[in-house]
Amino acid sequence: MRPFNKIRDYFSEKSGKQRVFIVICFVLLAVFVFFFIKGNFFDNKEPPRDETSVSDTAQSGESSDKTQAAQDNEVKFHINLLDLVILLVVIVLFVIHKIREKIRHRRM
């Protein structure tokens, strides 16, 4: 049995309007996931350095070099609040859809 039969059957049961909404939601979710992964793991985020911090690190000597190297190797994970809200809304809408679908099948 092919692995995508359930997906194809699910998609073929929907009306045209529902298919359009499913495709739009899938594309938005894919774009969200792409930029989330790209922004957190592949973009090089370096804070801007001003001249005072550069001169302070030059004067403090060897210990500052070690702390600077540790800070450079440190991975920082950033997530936007808007991204979290969008993800939560999509999850809540999916759960509501599944609950309504179960209630509808019980009535039949």
N, C-alpha and C positions, 0 to 999 in steps of 0.2 A: 504494500500500500504506500502510496506517495505521501510524503510528509505535509504537503500543502493542500491536501484534499479538504480538510476541515475549514481552512481559511477560504478556499474557493467556494465551498458550499455555503458558508456563512455569508460571503459577499454576494453570491448569486441569489440568496433569499431576500435581499434588501431591495427596496424600491430605488428608482433613479435618484430621487432627492437624498435618500439616506446614503447611497453610494458616493454622491458628491461630497457630503459632509464627512464621511469616513476618510475619503482621499485627502480632503483639506486638513483634517485633524492629523492624519498620519504625516503629511508633509510638514505641518507646523511642528509636530513632535520631533521629526527627524532633524529639522533645522535647529530646534532648541538643543537637542542632544549634541549635534555637530559643534555648535558654537560653545556649548558648555564644556565639552572635552577640549576643544581647541584653546579656549580662553584660559582654562585652568592648568593644562599640561604642556602646551606647546608654545604659547606666547611667552617671550622673555620679558618679565616685568622687573625693571630696575628703577628704584626710586631716584628722583633727581638729586644730585649731590651739589651742595653749595660749597663755596670756597672755605668757609669756616670749618666745616667738618673735615675737609681734606687737610687743612693746615693743622687741626687738632690731632688727627691720626698720625701725621708725619712727626709731630713733636712727642707723642706719647711712646713711641718706640716699638719694640718687638711684640709686646703684649697686645697692642691694638691690631697688629697684622694677623695674629691668631684669631682674634674675635671677628675681624673683618672676613677672614676666610671661612669661619664657621657660619657667618651670616649669609655669605654668598652660596654656600652649599645647602642652606636651609630651604626646603620646599614650602612655599606659602600657597595655601588653598583659598581661593576667593570665590564666593558665590553671590550673585546679585539677589537682592530681596525680591525684585520683580520676577526673576527666574523661579524662585521658590514659590511665589504666589501662582504663577502659571502652572507649574508642576502640580501643586496641590489642587487647583481647580480641575485640571484634567483628570486626576485620580478620583476626585469626588464625583465628577460627572460620570466617569466610567462605572464606579460603584453604584450610583443611583440607577444608571441604565441597566446594570445586571439585576438589581433588586426588582425593578419594574418588569423586566423580562420574566423573572421567576414568578411574580404575582400574576402576570398575564397568562402564563402556561398553566397555573393552578386553576384558573377560571374555566379553561377549556375542557 
